[in-house]
Amino acid sequence: MEVEFSDWRPGDQRVYISDISKAHQELAWSPQVSVREGKKGLYDWVTSHRTLFE
């Protein structure tokens, strides 16, 4: 997968943080993996499915 970096555009969202408090409150749900584990899992999945991104 080719990666390209450019300057920020006027409407770009620089940071996104999900508020999962309602899911926790309504469904008694909490994440079962850490952010580090989740990022590694996503990276591993993407690298093993490269053809989907070509």
mmCIF file of the N, C-alpha and C atoms, coordinates in Angstrom:
data_MODEL
# 
_entry.id   MODEL 
# 
loop_
_atom_site.group_PDB 
_atom_site.id 
_atom_site.type_symbol 
_atom_site.label_atom_id 
_atom_site.label_alt_id 
_atom_site.label_comp_id 
_atom_site.label_asym_id 
_atom_site.label_entity_id 
_atom_site.label_seq_id 
_atom_site.pdbx_PDB_ins_code 
_atom_site.Cartn_x 
_atom_site.Cartn_y 
_atom_site.Cartn_z 
_atom_site.occupancy 
_atom_site.B_iso_or_equiv 
_atom_site.pdbx_formal_charge 
_atom_site.auth_seq_id 
_atom_site.auth_comp_id 
_atom_site.auth_asym_id 
_atom_site.auth_atom_id 
_atom_site.pdbx_PDB_model_num 
ATOM 1   N N  . MET A 1 1  ? 0.851   -1.169 0.000  1.00 0.00 ? 1  MET A N  1 
ATOM 2   C CA . MET A 1 1  ? 0.000   0.000  0.000  1.00 0.00 ? 1  MET A CA 1 
ATOM 3   C C  . MET A 1 1  ? 0.893   1.227  0.000  1.00 0.00 ? 1  MET A C  1 
ATOM 4   N N  . GLU A 1 2  ? 0.639   2.124  -0.893 1.00 0.00 ? 2  GLU A N  1 
ATOM 5   C CA . GLU A 1 2  ? 1.417   3.347  -0.959 1.00 0.00 ? 2  GLU A CA 1 
ATOM 6   C C  . GLU A 1 2  ? 0.840   4.360  0.016  1.00 0.00 ? 2  GLU A C  1 
ATOM 7   N N  . VAL A 1 3  ? 1.698   5.010  0.758  1.00 0.00 ? 3  VAL A N  1 
ATOM 8   C CA . VAL A 1 3  ? 1.258   6.015  1.726  1.00 0.00 ? 3  VAL A CA 1 
ATOM 9   C C  . VAL A 1 3  ? 1.756   7.369  1.271  1.00 0.00 ? 3  VAL A C  1 
ATOM 10  N N  . GLU A 1 4  ? 0.913   8.371  1.374  1.00 0.00 ? 4  GLU A N  1 
ATOM 11  C CA . GLU A 1 4  ? 1.255   9.714  0.960  1.00 0.00 ? 4  GLU A CA 1 
ATOM 12  C C  . GLU A 1 4  ? 0.919   10.677 2.091  1.00 0.00 ? 4  GLU A C  1 
ATOM 13  N N  . PHE A 1 5  ? 1.774   11.647 2.330  1.00 0.00 ? 5  PHE A N  1 
ATOM 14  C CA . PHE A 1 5  ? 1.531   12.653 3.353  1.00 0.00 ? 5  PHE A CA 1 
ATOM 15  C C  . PHE A 1 5  ? 1.490   14.025 2.699  1.00 0.00 ? 5  PHE A C  1 
ATOM 16  N N  . SER A 1 6  ? 0.557   14.845 3.138  1.00 0.00 ? 6  SER A N  1 
ATOM 17  C CA . SER A 1 6  ? 0.421   16.208 2.625  1.00 0.00 ? 6  SER A CA 1 
ATOM 18  C C  . SER A 1 6  ? 0.121   17.136 3.790  1.00 0.00 ? 6  SER A C  1 
ATOM 19  N N  . ASP A 1 7  ? 0.037   18.421 3.483  1.00 0.00 ? 7  ASP A N  1 
ATOM 20  C CA . ASP A 1 7  ? -0.335  19.388 4.508  1.00 0.00 ? 7  ASP A CA 1 
ATOM 21  C C  . ASP A 1 7  ? -1.781  19.151 4.930  1.00 0.00 ? 7  ASP A C  1 
ATOM 22  N N  . TRP A 1 8  ? -2.120  19.613 6.132  1.00 0.00 ? 8  TRP A N  1 
ATOM 23  C CA . TRP A 1 8  ? -3.493  19.524 6.619  1.00 0.00 ? 8  TRP A CA 1 
ATOM 24  C C  . TRP A 1 8  ? -4.397  20.350 5.728  1.00 0.00 ? 8  TRP A C  1 
ATOM 25  N N  . ARG A 1 9  ? -5.588  19.815 5.492  1.00 0.00 ? 9  ARG A N  1 
ATOM 26  C CA . ARG A 1 9  ? -6.590  20.570 4.754  1.00 0.00 ? 9  ARG A CA 1 
ATOM 27  C C  . ARG A 1 9  ? -7.468  21.295 5.764  1.00 0.00 ? 9  ARG A C  1 
ATOM 28  N N  . PRO A 1 10 ? -8.177  22.363 5.352  1.00 0.00 ? 10 PRO A N  1 
ATOM 29  C CA . PRO A 1 10 ? -8.966  23.152 6.314  1.00 0.00 ? 10 PRO A CA 1 
ATOM 30  C C  . PRO A 1 10 ? -9.975  22.332 7.117  1.00 0.00 ? 10 PRO A C  1 
ATOM 31  N N  . GLY A 1 11 ? -10.593 21.318 6.543  1.00 0.00 ? 11 GLY A N  1 
ATOM 32  C CA . GLY A 1 11 ? -11.613 20.552 7.251  1.00 0.00 ? 11 GLY A CA 1 
ATOM 33  C C  . GLY A 1 11 ? -11.126 19.272 7.904  1.00 0.00 ? 11 GLY A C  1 
ATOM 34  N N  . ASP A 1 12 ? -9.822  19.010 7.845  1.00 0.00 ? 12 ASP A N  1 
ATOM 35  C CA . ASP A 1 12 ? -9.296  17.758 8.400  1.00 0.00 ? 12 ASP A CA 1 
ATOM 36  C C  . ASP A 1 12 ? -9.473  17.687 9.910  1.00 0.00 ? 12 ASP A C  1 
ATOM 37  N N  . GLN A 1 13 ? -9.828  16.532 10.373 1.00 0.00 ? 13 GLN A N  1 
ATOM 38  C CA . GLN A 1 13 ? -9.970  16.269 11.804 1.00 0.00 ? 13 GLN A CA 1 
ATOM 39  C C  . GLN A 1 13 ? -8.637  15.714 12.290 1.00 0.00 ? 13 GLN A C  1 
ATOM 40  N N  . ARG A 1 14 ? -7.950  16.450 13.138 1.00 0.00 ? 14 ARG A N  1 
ATOM 41  C CA . ARG A 1 14 ? -6.602  16.057 13.539 1.00 0.00 ? 14 ARG A CA 1 
ATOM 42  C C  . ARG A 1 14 ? -6.594  14.991 14.614 1.00 0.00 ? 14 ARG A C  1 
ATOM 43  N N  . VAL A 1 15 ? -7.626  14.945 15.430 1.00 0.00 ? 15 VAL A N  1 
ATOM 44  C CA . VAL A 1 15 ? -7.695  13.956 16.506 1.00 0.00 ? 15 VAL A CA 1 
ATOM 45  C C  . VAL A 1 15 ? -9.127  13.450 16.588 1.00 0.00 ? 15 VAL A C  1 
ATOM 46  N N  . TYR A 1 16 ? -9.289  12.152 16.822 1.00 0.00 ? 16 TYR A N  1 
ATOM 47  C CA . TYR A 1 16 ? -10.622 11.573 17.034 1.00 0.00 ? 16 TYR A CA 1 
ATOM 48  C C  . TYR A 1 16 ? -10.554 10.661 18.240 1.00 0.00 ? 16 TYR A C  1 
ATOM 49  N N  . ILE A 1 17 ? -11.443 10.892 19.176 1.00 0.00 ? 17 ILE A N  1 
ATOM 50  C CA . ILE A 1 17 ? -11.524 10.047 20.361 1.00 0.00 ? 17 ILE A CA 1 
ATOM 51  C C  . ILE A 1 17 ? -12.985 9.637  20.531 1.00 0.00 ? 17 ILE A C  1 
ATOM 52  N N  . SER A 1 18 ? -13.241 8.332  20.574 1.00 0.00 ? 18 SER A N  1 
ATOM 53  C CA . SER A 1 18 ? -14.607 7.841  20.762 1.00 0.00 ? 18 SER A CA 1 
ATOM 54  C C  . SER A 1 18 ? -14.993 7.900  22.230 1.00 0.00 ? 18 SER A C  1 
ATOM 55  N N  . ASP A 1 19 ? -16.207 8.348  22.473 1.00 0.00 ? 19 ASP A N  1 
ATOM 56  C CA . ASP A 1 19 ? -16.754 8.319  23.826 1.00 0.00 ? 19 ASP A CA 1 
ATOM 57  C C  . ASP A 1 19 ? -17.610 7.055  23.931 1.00 0.00 ? 19 ASP A C  1 
ATOM 58  N N  . ILE A 1 20 ? -17.102 6.047  24.627 1.00 0.00 ? 20 ILE A N  1 
ATOM 59  C CA . ILE A 1 20 ? -17.809 4.765  24.720 1.00 0.00 ? 20 ILE A CA 1 
ATOM 60  C C  . ILE A 1 20 ? -18.594 4.634  26.022 1.00 0.00 ? 20 ILE A C  1 
ATOM 61  N N  . SER A 1 21 ? -18.758 5.752  26.734 1.00 0.00 ? 21 SER A N  1 
ATOM 62  C CA . SER A 1 21 ? -19.428 5.695  28.036 1.00 0.00 ? 21 SER A CA 1 
ATOM 63  C C  . SER A 1 21 ? -20.878 5.215  27.913 1.00 0.00 ? 21 SER A C  1 
ATOM 64  N N  . LYS A 1 22 ? -21.580 5.596  26.840 1.00 0.00 ? 22 LYS A N  1 
ATOM 65  C CA . LYS A 1 22 ? -22.965 5.154  26.685 1.00 0.00 ? 22 LYS A CA 1 
ATOM 66  C C  . LYS A 1 22 ? -23.046 3.646  26.440 1.00 0.00 ? 22 LYS A C  1 
ATOM 67  N N  . ALA A 1 23 ? -22.132 3.104  25.643 1.00 0.00 ? 23 ALA A N  1 
ATOM 68  C CA . ALA A 1 23 ? -22.093 1.659  25.419 1.00 0.00 ? 23 ALA A CA 1 
ATOM 69  C C  . ALA A 1 23 ? -21.821 0.938  26.730 1.00 0.00 ? 23 ALA A C  1 
ATOM 70  N N  . HIS A 1 24 ? -20.935 1.497  27.526 1.00 0.00 ? 24 HIS A N  1 
ATOM 71  C CA . HIS A 1 24 ? -20.633 0.891  28.831 1.00 0.00 ? 24 HIS A CA 1 
ATOM 72  C C  . HIS A 1 24 ? -21.857 0.959  29.751 1.00 0.00 ? 24 HIS A C  1 
ATOM 73  N N  . GLN A 1 25 ? -22.497 2.101  29.778 1.00 0.00 ? 25 GLN A N  1 
ATOM 74  C CA . GLN A 1 25 ? -23.662 2.293  30.646 1.00 0.00 ? 25 GLN A CA 1 
ATOM 75  C C  . GLN A 1 25 ? -24.852 1.445  30.208 1.00 0.00 ? 25 GLN A C  1 
ATOM 76  N N  . GLU A 1 26 ? -25.178 1.466  28.910 1.00 0.00 ? 26 GLU A N  1 
ATOM 77  C CA . GLU A 1 26 ? -26.377 0.786  28.412 1.00 0.00 ? 26 GLU A CA 1 
ATOM 78  C C  . GLU A 1 26 ? -26.193 -0.716 28.210 1.00 0.00 ? 26 GLU A C  1 
ATOM 79  N N  . LEU A 1 27 ? -24.989 -1.125 27.834 1.00 0.00 ? 27 LEU A N  1 
ATOM 80  C CA . LEU A 1 27 ? -24.761 -2.520 27.479 1.00 0.00 ? 27 LEU A CA 1 
ATOM 81  C C  . LEU A 1 27 ? -23.801 -3.239 28.422 1.00 0.00 ? 27 LEU A C  1 
ATOM 82  N N  . ALA A 1 28 ? -23.287 -2.513 29.394 1.00 0.00 ? 28 ALA A N  1 
ATOM 83  C CA . ALA A 1 28 ? -22.273 -3.058 30.294 1.00 0.00 ? 28 ALA A CA 1 
ATOM 84  C C  . ALA A 1 28 ? -21.089 -3.600 29.486 1.00 0.00 ? 28 ALA A C  1 
ATOM 85  N N  . TRP A 1 29 ? -20.733 -2.851 28.432 1.00 0.00 ? 29 TRP A N  1 
ATOM 86  C CA . TRP A 1 29 ? -19.661 -3.260 27.531 1.00 0.00 ? 29 TRP A CA 1 
ATOM 87  C C  . TRP A 1 29 ? -18.405 -2.450 27.815 1.00 0.00 ? 29 TRP A C  1 
ATOM 88  N N  . SER A 1 30 ? -17.284 -3.109 27.778 1.00 0.00 ? 30 SER A N  1 
ATOM 89  C CA . SER A 1 30 ? -15.979 -2.451 27.887 1.00 0.00 ? 30 SER A CA 1 
ATOM 90  C C  . SER A 1 30 ? -15.029 -3.132 26.913 1.00 0.00 ? 30 SER A C  1 
ATOM 91  N N  . PRO A 1 31 ? -14.056 -2.389 26.384 1.00 0.00 ? 31 PRO A N  1 
ATOM 92  C CA . PRO A 1 31 ? -13.080 -2.996 25.484 1.00 0.00 ? 31 PRO A CA 1 
ATOM 93  C C  . PRO A 1 31 ? -12.335 -4.132 26.174 1.00 0.00 ? 31 PRO A C  1 
ATOM 94  N N  . GLN A 1 32 ? -12.017 -5.163 25.412 1.00 0.00 ? 32 GLN A N  1 
ATOM 95  C CA . GLN A 1 32 ? -11.310 -6.316 25.966 1.00 0.00 ? 32 GLN A CA 1 
ATOM 96  C C  . GLN A 1 32 ? -9.831  -6.340 25.599 1.00 0.00 ? 32 GLN A C  1 
ATOM 97  N N  . VAL A 1 33 ? -9.406  -5.409 24.757 1.00 0.00 ? 33 VAL A N  1 
ATOM 98  C CA . VAL A 1 33 ? -7.993  -5.321 24.374 1.00 0.00 ? 33 VAL A CA 1 
ATOM 99  C C  . VAL A 1 33 ? -7.517  -3.889 24.609 1.00 0.00 ? 33 VAL A C  1 
ATOM 100 N N  . SER A 1 34 ? -6.230  -3.742 24.848 1.00 0.00 ? 34 SER A N  1 
ATOM 101 C CA . SER A 1 34 ? -5.664  -2.407 25.041 1.00 0.00 ? 34 SER A CA 1 
ATOM 102 C C  . SER A 1 34 ? -5.520  -1.713 23.690 1.00 0.00 ? 34 SER A C  1 
ATOM 103 N N  . VAL A 1 35 ? -5.287  -0.416 23.736 1.00 0.00 ? 35 VAL A N  1 
ATOM 104 C CA . VAL A 1 35 ? -5.057  0.341  22.507 1.00 0.00 ? 35 VAL A CA 1 
ATOM 105 C C  . VAL A 1 35 ? -3.852  -0.245 21.774 1.00 0.00 ? 35 VAL A C  1 
ATOM 106 N N  . ARG A 1 36 ? -2.791  -0.538 22.494 1.00 0.00 ? 36 ARG A N  1 
ATOM 107 C CA . ARG A 1 36 ? -1.580  -1.101 21.871 1.00 0.00 ? 36 ARG A CA 1 
ATOM 108 C C  . ARG A 1 36 ? -1.890  -2.416 21.173 1.00 0.00 ? 36 ARG A C  1 
ATOM 109 N N  . GLU A 1 37 ? -2.629  -3.314 21.851 1.00 0.00 ? 37 GLU A N  1 
ATOM 110 C CA . GLU A 1 37 ? -2.979  -4.606 21.241 1.00 0.00 ? 37 GLU A CA 1 
ATOM 111 C C  . GLU A 1 37 ? -3.873  -4.408 20.018 1.00 0.00 ? 37 GLU A C  1 
ATOM 112 N N  . GLY A 1 38 ? -4.812  -3.470 20.131 1.00 0.00 ? 38 GLY A N  1 
ATOM 113 C CA . GLY A 1 38 ? -5.720  -3.202 19.018 1.00 0.00 ? 38 GLY A CA 1 
ATOM 114 C C  . GLY A 1 38 ? -4.995  -2.674 17.796 1.00 0.00 ? 38 GLY A C  1 
ATOM 115 N N  . LYS A 1 39 ? -4.064  -1.745 18.016 1.00 0.00 ? 39 LYS A N  1 
ATOM 116 C CA . LYS A 1 39 ? -3.293  -1.203 16.901 1.00 0.00 ? 39 LYS A CA 1 
ATOM 117 C C  . LYS A 1 39 ? -2.433  -2.281 16.256 1.00 0.00 ? 39 LYS A C  1 
ATOM 118 N N  . LYS A 1 40 ? -1.833  -3.132 17.060 1.00 0.00 ? 40 LYS A N  1 
ATOM 119 C CA . LYS A 1 40 ? -1.012  -4.218 16.518 1.00 0.00 ? 40 LYS A CA 1 
ATOM 120 C C  . LYS A 1 40 ? -1.882  -5.194 15.729 1.00 0.00 ? 40 LYS A C  1 
ATOM 121 N N  . GLY A 1 41 ? -3.051  -5.524 16.279 1.00 0.00 ? 41 GLY A N  1 
ATOM 122 C CA . GLY A 1 41 ? -3.958  -6.431 15.573 1.00 0.00 ? 41 GLY A CA 1 
ATOM 123 C C  . GLY A 1 41 ? -4.403  -5.857 14.241 1.00 0.00 ? 41 GLY A C  1 
ATOM 124 N N  . LEU A 1 42 ? -4.716  -4.554 14.208 1.00 0.00 ? 42 LEU A N  1 
ATOM 125 C CA . LEU A 1 42 ? -5.108  -3.912 12.958 1.00 0.00 ? 42 LEU A CA 1 
ATOM 126 C C  . LEU A 1 42 ? -3.953  -3.935 11.960 1.00 0.00 ? 42 LEU A C  1 
ATOM 127 N N  . TYR A 1 43 ? -2.758  -3.584 12.420 1.00 0.00 ? 43 TYR A N  1 
ATOM 128 C CA . TYR A 1 43 ? -1.580  -3.600 11.552 1.00 0.00 ? 43 TYR A CA 1 
ATOM 129 C C  . TYR A 1 43 ? -1.345  -5.003 10.985 1.00 0.00 ? 43 TYR A C  1 
ATOM 130 N N  . ASP A 1 44 ? -1.397  -6.013 11.846 1.00 0.00 ? 44 ASP A N  1 
ATOM 131 C CA . ASP A 1 44 ? -1.176  -7.389 11.399 1.00 0.00 ? 44 ASP A CA 1 
ATOM 132 C C  . ASP A 1 44 ? -2.217  -7.810 10.365 1.00 0.00 ? 44 ASP A C  1 
ATOM 133 N N  . TRP A 1 45 ? -3.469  -7.439 10.607 1.00 0.00 ? 45 TRP A N  1 
ATOM 134 C CA . TRP A 1 45 ? -4.532  -7.813 9.677  1.00 0.00 ? 45 TRP A CA 1 
ATOM 135 C C  . TRP A 1 45 ? -4.329  -7.122 8.324  1.00 0.00 ? 45 TRP A C  1 
ATOM 136 N N  . VAL A 1 46 ? -4.045  -5.824 8.348  1.00 0.00 ? 46 VAL A N  1 
ATOM 137 C CA . VAL A 1 46 ? -3.854  -5.086 7.092  1.00 0.00 ? 46 VAL A CA 1 
ATOM 138 C C  . VAL A 1 46 ? -2.673  -5.650 6.316  1.00 0.00 ? 46 VAL A C  1 
ATOM 139 N N  . THR A 1 47 ? -1.557  -5.924 6.992  1.00 0.00 ? 47 THR A N  1 
ATOM 140 C CA . THR A 1 47 ? -0.387  -6.444 6.276  1.00 0.00 ? 47 THR A CA 1 
ATOM 141 C C  . THR A 1 47 ? -0.626  -7.854 5.730  1.00 0.00 ? 47 THR A C  1 
ATOM 142 N N  . SER A 1 48 ? -1.498  -8.613 6.348  1.00 0.00 ? 48 SER A N  1 
ATOM 143 C CA . SER A 1 48 ? -1.770  -9.960 5.834  1.00 0.00 ? 48 SER A CA 1 
ATOM 144 C C  . SER A 1 48 ? -2.892  -9.960 4.787  1.00 0.00 ? 48 SER A C  1 
ATOM 145 N N  . HIS A 1 49 ? -3.525  -8.806 4.561  1.00 0.00 ? 49 HIS A N  1 
ATOM 146 C CA . HIS A 1 49 ? -4.588  -8.694 3.550  1.00 0.00 ? 49 HIS A CA 1 
ATOM 147 C C  . HIS A 1 49 ? -4.291  -7.548 2.587  1.00 0.00 ? 49 HIS A C  1 
ATOM 148 N N  . ARG A 1 50 ? -3.039  -7.394 2.232  1.00 0.00 ? 50 ARG A N  1 
ATOM 149 C CA . ARG A 1 50 ? -2.611  -6.279 1.377  1.00 0.00 ? 50 ARG A CA 1 
ATOM 150 C C  . ARG A 1 50 ? -3.393  -6.199 0.067  1.00 0.00 ? 50 ARG A C  1 
ATOM 151 N N  . THR A 1 51 ? -3.772  -7.311 -0.499 1.00 0.00 ? 51 THR A N  1 
ATOM 152 C CA . THR A 1 51 ? -4.462  -7.299 -1.788 1.00 0.00 ? 51 THR A CA 1 
ATOM 153 C C  . THR A 1 51 ? -5.783  -6.536 -1.714 1.00 0.00 ? 51 THR A C  1 
ATOM 154 N N  . LEU A 1 52 ? -6.374  -6.434 -0.565 1.00 0.00 ? 52 LEU A N  1 
ATOM 155 C CA . LEU A 1 52 ? -7.623  -5.686 -0.427 1.00 0.00 ? 52 LEU A CA 1 
ATOM 156 C C  . LEU A 1 52 ? -7.413  -4.180 -0.609 1.00 0.00 ? 52 LEU A C  1 
ATOM 157 N N  . PHE A 1 53 ? -6.173  -3.732 -0.480 1.00 0.00 ? 53 PHE A N  1 
ATOM 158 C CA . PHE A 1 53 ? -5.881  -2.304 -0.527 1.00 0.00 ? 53 PHE A CA 1 
ATOM 159 C C  . PHE A 1 53 ? -5.155  -1.882 -1.801 1.00 0.00 ? 53 PHE A C  1 
ATOM 160 N N  . GLU A 1 54 ? -5.054  -2.773 -2.750 1.00 0.00 ? 54 GLU A N  1 
ATOM 161 C CA . GLU A 1 54 ? -4.355  -2.447 -4.008 1.00 0.00 ? 54 GLU A CA 1 
ATOM 162 C C  . GLU A 1 54 ? -5.322  -1.958 -5.043 1.00 0.00 ? 54 GLU A C  1 
# 
